[in-house]
Amino acid sequence: MTETTVTSASAAIRTGIARRRLGVGVIGFGWLGQAHSRSIARIPMLFHDRPYEPRLVACSDAVAGRVDEAVSSFQFERGSSDWRAVVDDRGVDIVFIATPNMLHAELVEAVSAAGKAVFCEKPVGGTPELVRRAAVAASAAGAINGVGYNYRWAPLVQYARELIAAGELGEITNYRGRFFSMYGADPLGLHSWRFAFDEAGFGVTSDLLSHSVDLAHMLIGPITRVTGTVETFIRERPVPGGAATHYGRGRPEDPRAPVTNEDYAGMLAQFASGARGTFEASRTIIGPESQMAFDVYGTRGAIGWNLERLNELRLYRATPDRGSGYTTVLGGDRFPHHGAFVPGGGNAIGFEDLVTIEDHEFCCAVAEDRPFHPGFDAAAQWAAVQTALMTSAGSGRWVDVTPLIDEGRAP
Ligand SMILES: NC(=O)c1ccc[n+]([C@@H]2O[C@H](COP(=O)([O-])OP(=O)(O)OC[C@H]3O[C@@H](n4cnc5c(N)ncnc54)[C@H](O)[C@@H]3O)[C@@H](O)[C@H]2O)c1
């Protein structure tokens, strides 16, 4: 048998796939910055017919040890404690932003002005005004932009969207969205940036409710009116000694700082379609650990999904004798993207796989020079609902949702 040596150049010629080289920069190398970096690194092993070749080029974090880790373990070519080094790097085509929220808008403005594509973690700014600023900056620069609403990409959520769009549930009458997490339930849980308005902006509404409302927008369309309430249940927390995440725990004797944004939000909503909805989010609840879930009810059926059971979709199809009951559809490679990770049915995928799918989709859009969805328009759509919710929480009244950005000047 003749021995053949394969190089990456000869392999590229044989597969016949033209791939655009995309240099990736990451700003903020905590949980999600690392998740995006791992995703980019493994994309070539998962998505073989991609139109791009990604490279981890430059990373920045405010903590020196994290920059070292980015270069030594993740194999970024360069690292810096100054995020401007990533923005100015000529080898970087796309920047992923995964810093605390109040930095998002300034970073989006800088990346867009530098002529690069920009993917920003939700909420793209800690307040609606900052989301608007970011969206306007990306739009003015013509920057391809994306937002990290990763739950949209769950294969079974995509399937739910297909079923609803095809009318399989009939006319949608009501929607129930919730995101309950225990990350802040322990009063000794550290006072990380998420609990400080000057770093996070709004609290659980930006952090968790944004995901729930975004999924509702994707599945059944825009919300037009809301009334709601917010509350902060744990009003002070121990201050961390150094770099810490919101999963860290302090000691009773540690100094404390006040929590300056909300732990809980509840909202009644009216959709443009006429459907009604309820939404709740909490970071201090006891019981549900990461219950990012929705139920959609229609005149012919119902559907339910819960992140805690990411590989299961509950489906009810009404039959004339009403004897059908809910059935469970298991995830598998017959649903979008699932087969990139594992073949067959019933073999599970996980949280970070959704980040990988969204990063792959975003890189495809950049390589093909076309808009990506969800982009900052989706972030602005949520922020308009957040504005109405916060106004209602103050007044106790129903409030109309007013678009943040003029119609006809969509970001
Ligand atoms: N889509 C999701 O499911 C999801 C999940 C978690 C977090 N997020 C979002 O990701 C973002 C980051 O959250 P996280 O949980 O990764 O937080 P994190 O605290 O784990 O990481 C944030 C990182 O940003 C760094 N940082 C702070 N200031 C910086 C600066 N000036 N320059 C460079 N780096 C800086 C911090 O040192 C830290 O390493 C937030 O916007 C959050 O809303 C999204």
Ligand as a Chemical Component Dictionary entry (heavy atoms), coordinates in Angstrom:
data_LIG
# 
_chem_comp.id                   LIG 
_chem_comp.type                 NON-POLYMER 
_chem_comp.pdbx_formal_charge   0 
_chem_comp.three_letter_code    LIG 
# 
loop_
_chem_comp_atom.comp_id 
_chem_comp_atom.atom_id 
_chem_comp_atom.alt_atom_id 
_chem_comp_atom.type_symbol 
_chem_comp_atom.charge 
_chem_comp_atom.model_Cartn_x 
_chem_comp_atom.model_Cartn_y 
_chem_comp_atom.model_Cartn_z 
_chem_comp_atom.pdbx_ordinal 
LIG N1  N1  N 0  -25.896 33.356 27.230 1  
LIG C1  C1  C 0  -25.791 32.807 28.428 2  
LIG O1  O1  O 0  -26.325 31.741 28.717 3  
LIG C2  C2  C 0  -24.939 33.509 29.445 4  
LIG C3  C3  C 0  -24.575 32.841 30.626 5  
LIG C4  C4  C 0  -23.750 33.525 31.525 6  
LIG C5  C5  C 0  -23.333 34.825 31.255 7  
LIG N2  N2  N 1  -23.738 35.442 30.114 8  
LIG C6  C6  C 0  -23.301 36.827 29.820 9  
LIG O2  O2  O 0  -21.893 36.817 29.598 10 
LIG C7  C7  C 0  -21.315 37.992 30.134 11 
LIG C8  C8  C 0  -20.227 37.588 31.116 12 
LIG O3  O3  O 0  -20.808 36.791 32.143 13 
LIG P1  P1  P 0  -19.936 35.658 32.879 14 
LIG O4  O4  O 0  -20.876 34.820 33.641 15 
LIG O5  O5  O -1 -19.037 35.037 31.907 16 
LIG O6  O6  O 0  -19.125 36.568 33.896 17 
LIG P2  P2  P 0  -17.715 36.260 34.555 18 
LIG O7  O7  O 0  -17.644 37.126 35.768 19 
LIG O8  O8  O 0  -17.501 34.800 34.689 20 
LIG O9  O9  O 0  -16.679 36.799 33.445 21 
LIG C9  C9  C 0  -16.558 38.169 33.128 22 
LIG C10 C10 C 0  -15.082 38.402 32.804 23 
LIG O10 O10 O 0  -14.915 39.746 32.325 24 
LIG C11 C11 C 0  -13.660 40.218 32.818 25 
LIG N3  N3  N 0  -13.593 41.667 32.748 26 
LIG C12 C12 C 0  -14.124 42.590 33.578 27 
LIG N4  N4  N 0  -13.782 43.828 33.173 28 
LIG C13 C13 C 0  -13.025 43.679 32.059 29 
LIG C14 C14 C 0  -12.351 44.598 31.199 30 
LIG N5  N5  N 0  -12.408 45.927 31.399 31 
LIG N6  N6  N 0  -11.631 44.102 30.173 32 
LIG C15 C15 C 0  -11.555 42.768 29.957 33 
LIG N7  N7  N 0  -12.152 41.848 30.757 34 
LIG C16 C16 C 0  -12.894 42.307 31.789 35 
LIG C17 C17 C 0  -13.624 39.668 34.236 36 
LIG O11 O11 O 0  -12.309 39.687 34.781 37 
LIG C18 C18 C 0  -14.171 38.248 34.026 38 
LIG O12 O12 O 0  -13.140 37.320 33.759 39 
LIG C19 C19 C 0  -22.444 38.797 30.748 40 
LIG O13 O13 O 0  -22.863 39.791 29.855 41 
LIG C20 C20 C 0  -23.554 37.784 30.952 42 
LIG O14 O14 O 0  -24.837 38.359 30.875 43 
LIG C21 C21 C 0  -24.514 34.807 29.206 44 
# 
loop_
_chem_comp_bond.comp_id 
_chem_comp_bond.atom_id_1 
_chem_comp_bond.atom_id_2 
_chem_comp_bond.value_order 
_chem_comp_bond.pdbx_ordinal 
LIG N1  C1  SING 1  
LIG C1  O1  DOUB 2  
LIG C1  C2  SING 3  
LIG C2  C3  SING 4  
LIG C2  C21 DOUB 5  
LIG C3  C4  DOUB 6  
LIG C4  C5  SING 7  
LIG C5  N2  DOUB 8  
LIG N2  C6  SING 9  
LIG N2  C21 SING 10 
LIG C6  O2  SING 11 
LIG C6  C20 SING 12 
LIG O2  C7  SING 13 
LIG C7  C8  SING 14 
LIG C7  C19 SING 15 
LIG C8  O3  SING 16 
LIG O3  P1  SING 17 
LIG P1  O4  DOUB 18 
LIG P1  O5  SING 19 
LIG P1  O6  SING 20 
LIG O6  P2  SING 21 
LIG P2  O7  DOUB 22 
LIG P2  O8  SING 23 
LIG P2  O9  SING 24 
LIG O9  C9  SING 25 
LIG C9  C10 SING 26 
LIG C10 O10 SING 27 
LIG C10 C18 SING 28 
LIG O10 C11 SING 29 
LIG C11 N3  SING 30 
LIG C11 C17 SING 31 
LIG N3  C12 SING 32 
LIG N3  C16 SING 33 
LIG C12 N4  DOUB 34 
LIG N4  C13 SING 35 
LIG C13 C14 SING 36 
LIG C13 C16 DOUB 37 
LIG C14 N5  SING 38 
LIG C14 N6  DOUB 39 
LIG N6  C15 SING 40 
LIG C15 N7  DOUB 41 
LIG N7  C16 SING 42 
LIG C17 O11 SING 43 
LIG C17 C18 SING 44 
LIG C18 O12 SING 45 
LIG C19 O13 SING 46 
LIG C19 C20 SING 47 
LIG C20 O14 SING 48 
# 
